[in-house]
Amino acid sequence: MLVRANIERTKGGAIVQRTQCPTHDHFIGFVNANEATARIYDNGLTACYVNHTTRDLFAFCEGDVTIYDCPTRQELSRQIYAHSQYFINS
């Protein structure tokens, strides 16, 4: 039996998928495989990387992974700003 991820949408239209990842190192491998080269932040417990070409944002927090597939550059910018404000300023 396959388990489907719960798929949500942001107000800006980004598709949000949530999953889990056992370690930060596994997350980095996942990010590299998805060619997300722009690092927003990464302290080993929380991390956020972006692939500007595909407009995908990958966030990691203590084993939880959230993937944002943004329909526009503006929505991607909103997501980057929201994540950086929350995690960098926390």
N, CA, C and O atoms as CSV, one atom per row, in Angstrom:
chain,resi,resn,atom,element,x,y,z
A,1,MET,N,N,0.835,-1.175,0.000
A,1,MET,CA,C,0.000,0.000,0.000
A,1,MET,C,C,0.883,1.242,0.000
A,1,MET,O,O,1.811,1.332,0.803
A,2,LEU,N,N,0.616,2.191,-0.874
A,2,LEU,CA,C,1.367,3.430,-0.956
A,2,LEU,C,C,0.756,4.473,-0.041
A,2,LEU,O,O,-0.465,4.578,0.081
A,3,VAL,N,N,1.611,5.233,0.591
A,3,VAL,CA,C,1.148,6.328,1.431
A,3,VAL,C,C,1.305,7.612,0.634
A,3,VAL,O,O,2.398,7.926,0.162
A,4,ARG,N,N,0.231,8.341,0.488
A,4,ARG,CA,C,0.292,9.597,-0.260
A,4,ARG,C,C,0.564,10.750,0.681
A,4,ARG,O,O,0.063,10.793,1.804
A,5,ALA,N,N,1.356,11.672,0.208
A,5,ALA,CA,C,1.640,12.869,1.000
A,5,ALA,C,C,0.415,13.776,0.963
A,5,ALA,O,O,-0.298,13.842,-0.039
A,6,ASN,N,N,0.189,14.463,2.059
A,6,ASN,CA,C,-0.875,15.445,2.093
A,6,ASN,C,C,-0.420,16.655,1.289
A,6,ASN,O,O,0.615,17.250,1.589
A,7,ILE,N,N,-1.184,17.018,0.279
A,7,ILE,CA,C,-0.813,18.137,-0.572
A,7,ILE,C,C,-1.720,19.317,-0.250
A,7,ILE,O,O,-2.944,19.191,-0.209
A,8,GLU,N,N,-1.094,20.456,-0.025
A,8,GLU,CA,C,-1.813,21.684,0.305
A,8,GLU,C,C,-1.430,22.763,-0.708
A,8,GLU,O,O,-0.536,22.569,-1.532
A,9,ARG,N,N,-2.114,23.892,-0.634
A,9,ARG,CA,C,-1.757,25.065,-1.435
A,9,ARG,C,C,-1.682,26.288,-0.533
A,9,ARG,O,O,-2.476,26.450,0.393
A,10,THR,N,N,-0.706,27.145,-0.827
A,10,THR,CA,C,-0.617,28.405,-0.111
A,10,THR,C,C,-1.594,29.391,-0.743
A,10,THR,O,O,-2.147,29.123,-1.810
A,11,LYS,N,N,-1.804,30.520,-0.094
A,11,LYS,CA,C,-2.676,31.563,-0.667
A,11,LYS,C,C,-2.136,32.058,-1.998
A,11,LYS,O,O,-2.902,32.483,-2.863
A,12,GLY,N,N,-0.825,32.005,-2.162
A,12,GLY,CA,C,-0.182,32.445,-3.401
A,12,GLY,C,C,-0.150,31.387,-4.483
A,12,GLY,O,O,0.373,31.635,-5.569
A,13,GLY,N,N,-0.705,30.192,-4.208
A,13,GLY,CA,C,-0.789,29.150,-5.222
A,13,GLY,C,C,0.314,28.116,-5.224
A,13,GLY,O,O,0.325,27.238,-6.087
A,14,ALA,N,N,1.248,28.191,-4.282
A,14,ALA,CA,C,2.323,27.196,-4.233
A,14,ALA,C,C,1.765,25.856,-3.751
A,14,ALA,O,O,0.938,25.808,-2.840
A,15,ILE,N,N,2.220,24.788,-4.364
A,15,ILE,CA,C,1.856,23.441,-3.928
A,15,ILE,C,C,2.820,23.053,-2.810
A,15,ILE,O,O,4.037,23.157,-2.965
A,16,VAL,N,N,2.272,22.609,-1.691
A,16,VAL,CA,C,3.073,22.264,-0.519
A,16,VAL,C,C,2.958,20.766,-0.256
A,16,VAL,O,O,1.856,20.229,-0.143
A,17,GLN,N,N,4.097,20.104,-0.161
A,17,GLN,CA,C,4.136,18.682,0.171
A,17,GLN,C,C,5.000,18.509,1.412
A,17,GLN,O,O,6.057,19.126,1.543
A,18,ARG,N,N,4.535,17.668,2.308
A,18,ARG,CA,C,5.276,17.420,3.548
A,18,ARG,C,C,5.676,15.954,3.611
A,18,ARG,O,O,4.909,15.063,3.246
A,19,THR,N,N,6.896,15.729,4.082
A,19,THR,CA,C,7.398,14.376,4.235
A,19,THR,C,C,8.420,14.382,5.368
A,19,THR,O,O,8.587,15.390,6.055
A,20,GLN,N,N,9.094,13.270,5.560
A,20,GLN,CA,C,10.109,13.181,6.603
A,20,GLN,C,C,11.427,12.722,6.010
A,20,GLN,O,O,11.470,12.066,4.970
A,21,CYS,N,N,12.491,13.080,6.691
A,21,CYS,CA,C,13.835,12.730,6.274
A,21,CYS,C,C,14.612,12.376,7.548
A,21,CYS,O,O,14.562,13.134,8.517
A,22,PRO,N,N,15.319,11.258,7.574
A,22,PRO,CA,C,15.928,10.803,8.822
A,22,PRO,C,C,17.001,11.726,9.395
A,22,PRO,O,O,17.106,11.866,10.613
A,23,THR,N,N,17.791,12.351,8.539
A,23,THR,CA,C,18.888,13.181,9.046
A,23,THR,C,C,19.105,14.392,8.151
A,23,THR,O,O,18.615,14.457,7.023
A,24,HIS,N,N,19.839,15.331,8.678
A,24,HIS,CA,C,20.220,16.512,7.905
A,24,HIS,C,C,21.045,16.107,6.683
A,24,HIS,O,O,20.868,16.675,5.605
A,25,ASP,N,N,21.938,15.138,6.838
A,25,ASP,CA,C,22.772,14.683,5.711
A,25,ASP,C,C,21.914,14.104,4.582
A,25,ASP,O,O,22.195,14.338,3.407
A,26,HIS,N,N,20.869,13.348,4.938
A,26,HIS,CA,C,19.959,12.834,3.910
A,26,HIS,C,C,19.238,13.982,3.202
A,26,HIS,O,O,19.042,13.952,1.987
A,27,PHE,N,N,18.851,14.985,3.973
A,27,PHE,CA,C,18.196,16.147,3.385
A,27,PHE,C,C,19.119,16.843,2.387
A,27,PHE,O,O,18.681,17.225,1.302
A,28,ILE,N,N,20.387,17.009,2.746
A,28,ILE,CA,C,21.343,17.655,1.839
A,28,ILE,C,C,21.489,16.838,0.554
A,28,ILE,O,O,21.580,17.411,-0.532
A,29,GLY,N,N,21.512,15.517,0.664
A,29,GLY,CA,C,21.548,14.673,-0.531
A,29,GLY,C,C,20.313,14.884,-1.394
A,29,GLY,O,O,20.410,14.942,-2.620
A,30,PHE,N,N,19.153,14.998,-0.759
A,30,PHE,CA,C,17.898,15.247,-1.473
A,30,PHE,C,C,17.937,16.610,-2.165
A,30,PHE,O,O,17.530,16.741,-3.320
A,31,VAL,N,N,18.423,17.608,-1.456
A,31,VAL,CA,C,18.521,18.965,-2.010
A,31,VAL,C,C,19.467,18.965,-3.216
A,31,VAL,O,O,19.157,19.559,-4.248
A,32,ASN,N,N,20.610,18.304,-3.085
A,32,ASN,CA,C,21.570,18.240,-4.190
A,32,ASN,C,C,20.983,17.515,-5.394
A,32,ASN,O,O,21.213,17.919,-6.533
A,33,ALA,N,N,20.230,16.450,-5.152
A,33,ALA,CA,C,19.603,15.710,-6.248
A,33,ALA,C,C,18.571,16.560,-6.973
A,33,ALA,O,O,18.311,16.352,-8.159
A,34,ASN,N,N,17.986,17.512,-6.268
A,34,ASN,CA,C,16.994,18.407,-6.870
A,34,ASN,C,C,17.605,19.735,-7.310
A,34,ASN,O,O,16.887,20.690,-7.604
A,35,GLU,N,N,18.926,19.786,-7.351
A,35,GLU,CA,C,19.690,20.924,-7.856
A,35,GLU,C,C,19.327,22.242,-7.184
A,35,GLU,O,O,19.318,23.291,-7.828
A,36,ALA,N,N,19.032,22.186,-5.899
A,36,ALA,CA,C,18.765,23.402,-5.138
A,36,ALA,C,C,20.089,23.946,-4.632
A,36,ALA,O,O,20.647,23.433,-3.662
A,37,THR,N,N,20.584,24.965,-5.274
A,37,THR,CA,C,21.923,25.457,-4.988
A,37,THR,C,C,21.948,26.714,-4.131
A,37,THR,O,O,22.990,27.054,-3.570
A,38,ALA,N,N,20.828,27.404,-4.021
A,38,ALA,CA,C,20.807,28.633,-3.225
A,38,ALA,C,C,20.448,28.295,-1.778
A,38,ALA,O,O,19.340,27.839,-1.496
A,39,ARG,N,N,21.382,28.521,-0.879
A,39,ARG,CA,C,21.146,28.263,0.538
A,39,ARG,C,C,20.599,29.532,1.178
A,39,ARG,O,O,21.210,30.598,1.093
A,40,ILE,N,N,19.447,29.405,1.817
A,40,ILE,CA,C,18.866,30.532,2.538
A,40,ILE,C,C,19.415,30.540,3.961
A,40,ILE,O,O,19.834,31.584,4.460
A,41,TYR,N,N,19.414,29.386,4.611
A,41,TYR,CA,C,20.025,29.217,5.919
A,41,TYR,C,C,20.239,27.733,6.150
A,41,TYR,O,O,19.582,26.900,5.527
A,42,ASP,N,N,21.149,27.407,7.037
A,42,ASP,CA,C,21.410,26.014,7.392
A,42,ASP,C,C,22.266,26.002,8.646
A,42,ASP,O,O,23.440,26.369,8.613
A,43,ASN,N,N,21.665,25.573,9.759
A,43,ASN,CA,C,22.425,25.499,11.001
A,43,ASN,C,C,22.582,24.054,11.484
A,43,ASN,O,O,23.001,23.819,12.617
A,44,GLY,N,N,22.244,23.089,10.624
A,44,GLY,CA,C,22.380,21.684,10.987
A,44,GLY,C,C,21.119,21.080,11.567
A,44,GLY,O,O,20.927,19.867,11.489
A,45,LEU,N,N,20.250,21.901,12.149
A,45,LEU,CA,C,18.956,21.427,12.659
A,45,LEU,C,C,17.810,21.897,11.784
A,45,LEU,O,O,16.828,21.180,11.588
A,46,THR,N,N,17.940,23.096,11.263
A,46,THR,CA,C,16.974,23.635,10.317
A,46,THR,C,C,17.732,24.112,9.097
A,46,THR,O,O,18.868,24.576,9.199
A,47,ALA,N,N,17.095,23.995,7.939
A,47,ALA,CA,C,17.757,24.403,6.709
A,47,ALA,C,C,16.719,24.770,5.662
A,47,ALA,O,O,15.585,24.292,5.692
A,48,CYS,N,N,17.125,25.623,4.741
A,48,CYS,CA,C,16.243,26.012,3.646
A,48,CYS,C,C,17.101,26.257,2.405
A,48,CYS,O,O,18.042,27.050,2.435
A,49,TYR,N,N,16.766,25.573,1.324
A,49,TYR,CA,C,17.475,25.692,0.058
A,49,TYR,C,C,16.469,25.938,-1.053
A,49,TYR,O,O,15.301,25.567,-0.940
A,50,VAL,N,N,16.934,26.568,-2.132
A,50,VAL,CA,C,16.043,26.947,-3.228
A,50,VAL,C,C,16.651,26.548,-4.566
A,50,VAL,O,O,17.856,26.674,-4.782
A,51,ASN,N,N,15.793,26.065,-5.460
A,51,ASN,CA,C,16.138,25.899,-6.870
A,51,ASN,C,C,15.363,26.980,-7.609
A,51,ASN,O,O,14.156,26.856,-7.815
A,52,HIS,N,N,16.063,28.047,-8.009
A,52,HIS,CA,C,15.396,29.176,-8.669
A,52,HIS,C,C,14.880,28.810,-10.056
A,52,HIS,O,O,13.905,29.399,-10.522
A,53,THR,N,N,15.508,27.861,-10.714
A,53,THR,CA,C,15.083,27.468,-12.058
A,53,THR,C,C,13.707,26.812,-12.033
A,53,THR,O,O,12.847,27.132,-12.854
A,54,THR,N,N,13.502,25.898,-11.096
A,54,THR,CA,C,12.208,25.201,-11.004
A,54,THR,C,C,11.257,25.878,-10.022
A,54,THR,O,O,10.107,25.460,-9.882
A,55,ARG,N,N,11.731,26.921,-9.343
A,55,ARG,CA,C,10.959,27.662,-8.329
A,55,ARG,C,C,10.505,26.751,-7.186
A,55,ARG,O,O,9.359,26.814,-6.739
A,56,ASP,N,N,11.426,25.905,-6.726
A,56,ASP,CA,C,11.155,25.006,-5.604
A,56,ASP,C,C,11.940,25.457,-4.380
A,56,ASP,O,O,13.108,25.831,-4.480
A,57,LEU,N,N,11.286,25.417,-3.231
A,57,LEU,CA,C,11.919,25.720,-1.956
A,57,LEU,C,C,11.830,24.469,-1.100
A,57,LEU,O,O,10.768,23.855,-0.996
A,58,PHE,N,N,12.953,24.088,-0.483
A,58,PHE,CA,C,13.037,22.882,0.335
A,58,PHE,C,C,13.405,23.293,1.756
A,58,PHE,O,O,14.469,23.870,1.982
A,59,ALA,N,N,12.532,22.999,2.706
A,59,ALA,CA,C,12.777,23.368,4.101
A,59,ALA,C,C,12.883,22.110,4.958
A,59,ALA,O,O,12.119,21.161,4.785
A,60,PHE,N,N,13.834,22.115,5.878
A,60,PHE,CA,C,14.081,20.991,6.778
A,60,PHE,C,C,14.062,21.498,8.201
A,60,PHE,O,O,14.699,22.504,8.512
A,61,CYS,N,N,13.334,20.809,9.075
A,61,CYS,CA,C,13.307,21.163,10.491
A,61,CYS,C,C,13.148,19.890,11.317
A,61,CYS,O,O,12.064,19.308,11.374
A,62,GLU,N,N,14.222,19.469,11.948
A,62,GLU,CA,C,14.233,18.314,12.847
A,62,GLU,C,C,13.554,17.072,12.253
A,62,GLU,O,O,12.727,16.435,12.906
A,63,GLY,N,N,13.907,16.744,11.028
A,63,GLY,CA,C,13.400,15.535,10.386
A,63,GLY,C,C,12.192,15.732,9.500
A,63,GLY,O,O,11.846,14.839,8.726
A,64,ASP,N,N,11.539,16.881,9.594
A,64,ASP,CA,C,10.397,17.170,8.737
A,64,ASP,C,C,10.860,17.968,7.528
A,64,ASP,O,O,11.619,18.928,7.658
A,65,VAL,N,N,10.397,17.561,6.353
A,65,VAL,CA,C,10.745,18.247,5.118
A,65,VAL,C,C,9.471,18.811,4.501
A,65,VAL,O,O,8.458,18.120,4.396
A,66,THR,N,N,9.536,20.067,4.098
A,66,THR,CA,C,8.428,20.703,3.401
A,66,THR,C,C,8.952,21.208,2.074
A,66,THR,O,O,9.977,21.886,2.008
A,67,ILE,N,N,8.228,20.865,1.014
A,67,ILE,CA,C,8.628,21.244,-0.339
A,67,ILE,C,C,7.558,22.182,-0.890
A,67,ILE,O,O,6.372,21.852,-0.893
A,68,TYR,N,N,7.988,23.348,-1.353
A,68,TYR,CA,C,7.088,24.335,-1.937
A,68,TYR,C,C,7.387,24.429,-3.429
A,68,TYR,O,O,8.504,24.764,-3.824
A,69,ASP,N,N,6.397,24.136,-4.248
A,69,ASP,CA,C,6.502,24.267,-5.702
A,69,ASP,C,C,5.743,25.532,-6.062
A,69,ASP,O,O,4.513,25.533,-6.126
A,70,CYS,N,N,6.483,26.609,-6.297
A,70,CYS,CA,C,5.875,27.928,-6.485
A,70,CYS,C,C,5.574,28.205,-7.954
A,70,CYS,O,O,6.422,27.974,-8.816
A,71,PRO,N,N,4.361,28.701,-8.247
A,71,PRO,CA,C,3.974,28.941,-9.638
A,71,PRO,C,C,4.625,30.180,-10.250
A,71,PRO,O,O,4.746,30.273,-11.472
A,72,THR,N,N,5.044,31.127,-9.419
A,72,THR,CA,C,5.639,32.370,-9.925
A,72,THR,C,C,6.878,32.725,-9.111
A,72,THR,O,O,7.084,32.207,-8.013
A,73,ARG,N,N,7.692,33.606,-9.658
A,73,ARG,CA,C,8.865,34.091,-8.937
A,73,ARG,C,C,8.450,34.908,-7.718
A,73,ARG,O,O,9.128,34.894,-6.691
A,74,GLN,N,N,7.331,35.619,-7.839
A,74,GLN,CA,C,6.847,36.419,-6.716
A,74,GLN,C,C,6.470,35.520,-5.538
A,74,GLN,O,O,6.795,35.838,-4.394
A,75,GLU,N,N,5.791,34.405,-5.801
A,75,GLU,CA,C,5.432,33.490,-4.715
A,75,GLU,C,C,6.681,32.856,-4.115
A,75,GLU,O,O,6.758,32.675,-2.900
A,76,LEU,N,N,7.653,32.521,-4.947
A,76,LEU,CA,C,8.910,31.984,-4.433
A,76,LEU,C,C,9.579,33.010,-3.521
A,76,LEU,O,O,10.060,32.657,-2.445
A,77,SER,N,N,9.613,34.257,-3.932
A,77,SER,CA,C,10.194,35.311,-3.107
A,77,SER,C,C,9.451,35.453,-1.786
A,77,SER,O,O,10.081,35.660,-0.749
A,78,ARG,N,N,8.129,35.346,-1.801
A,78,ARG,CA,C,7.345,35.416,-0.564
A,78,ARG,C,C,7.696,34.269,0.374
A,78,ARG,O,O,7.841,34.469,1.580
A,79,GLN,N,N,7.834,33.066,-0.181
A,79,GLN,CA,C,8.167,31.904,0.640
A,79,GLN,C,C,9.574,32.022,1.221
A,79,GLN,O,O,9.795,31.698,2.388
A,80,ILE,N,N,10.515,32.482,0.416
A,80,ILE,CA,C,11.888,32.671,0.903
A,80,ILE,C,C,11.889,33.687,2.041
A,80,ILE,O,O,12.518,33.465,3.076
A,81,TYR,N,N,11.193,34.790,1.851
A,81,TYR,CA,C,11.139,35.820,2.879
A,81,TYR,C,C,10.507,35.277,4.164
A,81,TYR,O,O,11.035,35.494,5.254
A,82,ALA,N,N,9.390,34.581,4.041
A,82,ALA,CA,C,8.697,34.043,5.210
A,82,ALA,C,C,9.581,33.066,5.972
A,82,ALA,O,O,9.639,33.116,7.201
A,83,HIS,N,N,10.269,32.178,5.261
A,83,HIS,CA,C,11.134,31.202,5.921
A,83,HIS,C,C,12.341,31.884,6.565
A,83,HIS,O,O,12.719,31.550,7.687
A,84,SER,N,N,12.931,32.819,5.869
A,84,SER,CA,C,14.109,33.481,6.437
A,84,SER,C,C,13.719,34.298,7.661
A,84,SER,O,O,14.472,34.321,8.635
A,85,GLN,N,N,12.592,34.957,7.647
A,85,GLN,CA,C,12.153,35.738,8.808
A,85,GLN,C,C,11.878,34.837,10.002
A,85,GLN,O,O,12.258,35.156,11.129
A,86,TYR,N,N,11.224,33.724,9.758
A,86,TYR,CA,C,10.867,32.832,10.858
A,86,TYR,C,C,12.088,32.146,11.480
A,86,TYR,O,O,12.259,32.161,12.699
A,87,PHE,N,N,12.930,31.548,10.642
A,87,PHE,CA,C,14.026,30.751,11.165
A,87,PHE,C,C,15.269,31.574,11.510
A,87,PHE,O,O,15.953,31.264,12.485
A,88,ILE,N,N,15.567,32.587,10.752
A,88,ILE,CA,C,16.755,33.372,11.039
A,88,ILE,C,C,16.526,34.260,12.262
A,88,ILE,O,O,17.435,34.460,13.068
A,89,ASN,N,N,15.330,34.783,12.396
A,89,ASN,CA,C,15.043,35.705,13.498
A,89,ASN,C,C,14.508,35.000,14.746
A,89,ASN,O,O,14.237,35.659,15.750
A,90,SER,N,N,14.354,33.682,14.702
A,90,SER,CA,C,13.843,32.959,15.888
A,90,SER,C,C,14.943,32.708,16.894
A,90,SER,O,O,14.696,32.115,17.944
